[in-house]
């Protein structure tokens, strides 16, 4: 896919494996780019699954994010899994939680400081003050109210 669209990738569209995200500043520009993409697909005998195609959307879900005009936000459905994660009871469970939550670190205020007591639990020696800090709950993972803008 990247070879087929090498001249357009990251300028008129974004390719991720077999996903093609066409973007534009106006509806007319979007239509032109979409036609160009469809012609290129036909030229290289590549097929689309119409059931998986979304045309003209102003917001899409992709790879755990909601992407819309100028913004990227965490997908609330995916984020719910972080906020409702059960309290880890094993080192492996702590690592899994921190890793999963880390996917959204750019949206979690002070993530490194919040995750430090949990990361400390995974290295063997757990100081008493760390045990008291983590106690019976995970750290509070609050979302940043200022999501970074795209571009």
Beta strands, then each sheet from edge to edge (+ up, - down):
strand 1: 13-16
strand 2: 19-22
strand 3: 59-62
strand 4: 65-68
strand 5: 71-74
sheet 1: 1+ 2-
sheet 2: 3+ 4- 5+
end
